Each structure stands twice: as C-alpha cells, then as structure tokens.
Amino acid sequence: DFRDGVLQPTKGFFARFRIEEGTPFAGGESSYIRVEPEARGYYSPVPRLVLAARVAGGTDLLGEDLPVNRRFFSGGAARHRGFAQRTLSPTAVAIDPDPVTGEPVNLAIGGSSMFETNIEARIRIYDRYGMVLFADGGDVTEDVGSIEPGNLHWAVGTGLRVATPIGPFRIDLGFRINRLGGDNPRPNDRFAFHLSLGEAF
C-alpha cells in the first residue's frame, strides 16, 4: 500500500492478491483455488483534481464449478455502477414465474471468472463538496476464456461527494452504454442509482 491516505487517497498505488483454497480435506464439499488480484492507482495533476483507476479480476484456477457462496458477482456502488448490487452475473430461469406478471424470472447465479476496470475523475468543487465522472467496465462469466476485454459491459456516470470524518458520502448514477438486449444481465435496466459511504475504490 503506497497511497497517501486510506479514506480519500490523492496519489500512490495499492495492490493486493487474494488466494483461497477449498478442499474436502478441510471439511468442504468442493475443491477449488479461487484467486482475486486487484490494483489501484491515484494521481493528482492539479489541485482539486484526482484521477483514479482500478483493475481487478478473479477465477478458479482448477476450472471447476465454484460453490454457490464463493462464485463471483459484479455490480454495485464499489464494483460496477451500471448495475445494481450483485446483478452483473450469469443468470438462470427461476422455477416459479413472477407472481404478478406471470413472466419467467432470471436469477443472478454468479460465475467462475470475473474482470472489472474503473476510471474516475474526482473534482473538489468547494470546501467539503465535490463531484466525480466515471467509467466502469466489467464482466462475469462461467469460465475465464469467455471474458472478452474488448466487449465488456460498460457504463458511464457522474456522482456527488460530501466529505465526512469517516469518508465521503456519495451519490452515483450510472448509465449503461452497451450490451443492453438479448441474453445480457438485466437487459431492460439502463440506469443504476447508488448511495454509499467511502470512495468506490
């Protein structure tokens, strides 16, 4: 961790690598090696402006089907702001249809591989108040070979920030710009609204 701060970094670099093994020898029912690398960078070219970027991924090195509670999801205030929390994911049709419309219901079931990238310009407007402009990209698939870096789900958006002693209170609105129809997750949801505390990354 080479950031100049944890709550509101303005310069520096942060990286981490998580690895988790599941095995029947430890009392589990599945064998997997789940890895999740992440890197973040921050740069302030002029006062009141911070450019921030993040890239993260994850997969099962054994190529097996991860347990339900260890599968990857994206979407939400700290991952991909074009989607609601944990809705960027492969889906499956629920057994029971929607009780109101009678239409089939698609449920997010998670994937075995994930890739995310975020770019953000943080602008301090006055005193404790600021705004951001961001672009978030990502995908979650059943295998790492199905992730296409040139065909991620992309969203752009803006947000407001109010600094507090425990990090900024933030409001973000993401607008999806591609992969809106067909078998894509949440094909009819163009916007996502987020309230949160602390920077996205």
C-alpha positions as CSV (number, residue, x, y, z in Angstrom):
1,D,0.0,0.0,0.0
2,F,1.7,3.2,-1.2
3,R,-1.3,5.5,-1.0
4,D,-1.1,8.9,0.8
5,G,-4.3,8.1,2.6
6,V,-6.9,5.3,3.0
7,L,-10.2,7.2,3.1
8,Q,-9.5,9.7,0.3
9,P,-6.2,8.9,-1.5
10,T,-4.9,11.5,-3.9
11,K,-1.7,9.8,-5.1
12,G,0.0,6.5,-4.9
13,F,-0.6,2.9,-5.7
14,F,-2.3,-0.1,-4.0
15,A,-2.2,-3.7,-4.9
16,R,-3.4,-7.0,-3.3
17,F,-3.7,-10.6,-4.3
18,R,-6.1,-12.9,-2.5
19,I,-6.0,-16.7,-2.8
20,E,-8.4,-19.2,-1.2
21,E,-8.3,-22.9,-1.4
22,G,-11.3,-25.2,-0.8
23,T,-10.8,-28.9,-0.3
24,P,-12.6,-31.8,1.2
25,F,-9.6,-32.4,3.5
26,A,-10.6,-29.1,5.3
27,G,-14.2,-30.2,5.7
28,G,-15.6,-28.6,2.5
29,E,-17.5,-30.3,-0.3
30,S,-15.6,-28.8,-3.2
31,S,-12.1,-28.5,-4.5
32,Y,-11.1,-25.1,-5.9
33,I,-8.4,-22.5,-5.8
34,R,-10.0,-19.0,-6.0
35,V,-7.7,-16.1,-6.9
36,E,-8.6,-12.5,-6.9
37,P,-5.9,-9.9,-7.9
38,E,-6.6,-6.1,-7.7
39,A,-4.6,-2.9,-8.4
40,R,-5.5,0.7,-7.9
41,G,-3.6,3.9,-8.8
42,Y,-4.1,7.6,-7.9
43,Y,-2.7,10.8,-9.4
44,S,-3.4,14.5,-8.8
45,P,-2.1,16.6,-11.8
46,V,-3.6,19.8,-10.4
47,P,-5.1,20.9,-7.1
48,R,-8.8,19.8,-6.7
49,L,-8.5,17.0,-9.2
50,V,-7.6,13.4,-8.6
51,L,-7.5,10.8,-11.4
52,A,-8.1,7.2,-10.1
53,A,-8.1,3.9,-11.8
54,R,-8.7,0.3,-10.7
55,V,-8.4,-3.1,-12.3
56,A,-9.5,-6.4,-10.7
57,G,-10.1,-10.0,-11.7
58,G,-10.9,-13.4,-10.3
59,T,-11.1,-17.0,-11.3
60,D,-10.9,-20.6,-10.2
61,L,-7.5,-22.0,-11.1
62,L,-8.8,-25.6,-11.1
63,G,-11.5,-24.7,-13.6
64,E,-14.2,-26.4,-11.6
65,D,-17.6,-25.1,-10.7
66,L,-17.2,-22.9,-7.6
67,P,-19.5,-23.4,-4.6
68,V,-22.6,-21.1,-4.7
69,N,-21.3,-19.0,-1.9
70,R,-17.9,-18.5,-3.5
71,R,-19.0,-17.5,-7.0
72,F,-18.2,-14.1,-8.5
73,F,-20.7,-11.3,-8.9
74,S,-20.3,-7.7,-10.0
75,G,-22.4,-4.6,-9.9
76,G,-22.9,-2.1,-7.1
77,A,-21.5,1.1,-5.6
78,A,-18.0,-0.3,-5.2
79,R,-17.7,-2.6,-8.3
80,H,-19.7,-1.7,-11.4
81,R,-22.1,1.3,-11.1
82,G,-24.0,0.5,-14.2
83,F,-25.7,-2.4,-12.3
84,A,-27.4,-2.8,-9.0
85,Q,-25.6,-4.8,-6.3
86,R,-24.6,-8.3,-7.5
87,T,-26.7,-8.3,-10.7
88,L,-23.9,-8.4,-13.2
89,S,-23.7,-12.1,-13.4
90,P,-24.7,-15.2,-15.4
91,T,-28.4,-15.9,-14.9
92,A,-30.7,-18.9,-14.7
93,V,-34.5,-19.0,-15.0
94,A,-36.3,-19.4,-11.7
95,I,-38.7,-22.3,-11.2
96,D,-41.6,-20.1,-10.3
97,P,-42.7,-17.2,-12.7
98,D,-43.2,-13.7,-11.5
99,P,-46.4,-13.8,-9.3
100,V,-47.7,-10.5,-10.8
101,T,-46.9,-10.7,-14.5
102,G,-46.5,-14.5,-14.9
103,E,-43.3,-13.9,-16.9
104,P,-40.2,-16.0,-16.3
105,V,-37.8,-14.6,-13.7
106,N,-34.0,-14.5,-14.3
107,L,-31.9,-15.0,-11.2
108,A,-28.2,-14.0,-10.9
109,I,-26.3,-17.1,-10.1
110,G,-22.7,-15.8,-10.2
111,G,-19.8,-17.0,-12.3
112,S,-16.5,-18.7,-12.1
113,S,-14.5,-15.8,-13.5
114,M,-14.7,-12.0,-13.2
115,F,-13.0,-8.9,-14.6
116,E,-13.6,-5.3,-13.7
117,T,-12.0,-1.9,-14.5
118,N,-12.9,1.6,-13.3
119,I,-11.7,5.0,-14.2
120,E,-12.7,8.1,-12.2
121,A,-12.1,11.8,-12.1
122,R,-12.7,13.3,-8.7
123,I,-13.2,17.0,-8.6
124,R,-13.4,19.1,-5.4
125,I,-15.8,21.9,-6.1
126,Y,-15.9,23.8,-2.8
127,D,-14.9,23.1,0.8
128,R,-16.3,19.6,1.6
129,Y,-18.3,19.2,-1.7
130,G,-17.2,17.5,-4.9
131,M,-18.2,15.5,-7.9
132,V,-16.9,12.7,-10.0
133,L,-17.1,11.5,-13.6
134,F,-16.6,7.8,-14.1
135,A,-16.5,4.9,-16.5
136,D,-16.9,1.3,-15.2
137,G,-16.4,-1.8,-17.3
138,G,-16.6,-5.5,-16.4
139,D,-18.0,-9.0,-17.0
140,V,-18.7,-12.2,-15.1
141,T,-18.7,-15.5,-16.9
142,E,-18.7,-19.2,-16.4
143,D,-15.1,-19.6,-17.5
144,V,-12.1,-17.3,-17.9
145,G,-11.9,-17.9,-21.6
146,S,-15.3,-16.3,-22.1
147,I,-14.2,-12.9,-20.8
148,E,-13.6,-10.6,-23.8
149,P,-11.7,-7.4,-22.7
150,G,-12.8,-5.7,-25.9
151,N,-16.5,-6.5,-25.2
152,L,-17.1,-5.7,-21.5
153,H,-20.3,-4.3,-20.1
154,W,-19.6,-0.5,-19.9
155,A,-21.3,2.3,-18.0
156,V,-20.5,6.0,-17.6
157,G,-21.9,8.3,-15.0
158,T,-21.5,11.0,-12.5
159,G,-21.8,11.5,-8.8
160,L,-21.8,13.9,-5.9
161,R,-19.5,13.8,-2.8
162,V,-19.7,15.3,0.6
163,A,-16.7,14.8,2.8
164,T,-17.2,13.4,6.4
165,P,-14.8,12.4,9.1
166,I,-15.3,8.7,8.1
167,G,-15.0,9.2,4.3
168,P,-17.1,10.8,1.7
169,F,-20.9,10.3,1.5
170,R,-21.6,9.7,-2.2
171,I,-24.4,9.6,-4.6
172,D,-23.7,7.9,-8.0
173,L,-25.8,7.5,-11.2
174,G,-24.5,5.0,-13.8
175,F,-25.7,4.8,-17.4
176,R,-25.1,1.6,-19.4
177,I,-23.9,2.2,-22.9
178,N,-23.7,-1.3,-24.5
179,R,-24.9,-4.9,-24.2
180,L,-28.5,-4.0,-23.3
181,G,-30.5,-6.7,-25.0
182,G,-30.8,-10.4,-25.6
183,D,-29.3,-12.7,-23.0
184,N,-27.3,-10.0,-21.2
185,P,-27.9,-9.5,-17.5
186,R,-30.7,-7.0,-16.6
187,P,-31.3,-6.2,-20.3
188,N,-34.0,-3.6,-19.6
189,D,-32.1,-1.7,-16.9
190,R,-30.4,1.3,-18.4
191,F,-29.7,3.2,-15.2
192,A,-28.4,2.3,-11.7
193,F,-28.5,4.6,-8.7
194,H,-26.2,4.2,-5.7
195,L,-25.9,5.7,-2.2
196,S,-22.8,4.8,-0.2
197,L,-20.1,5.9,2.2
198,G,-16.5,5.9,1.2
199,E,-14.9,6.2,-2.2
200,A,-15.7,3.5,-4.8
201,F,-12.0,2.4,-4.6
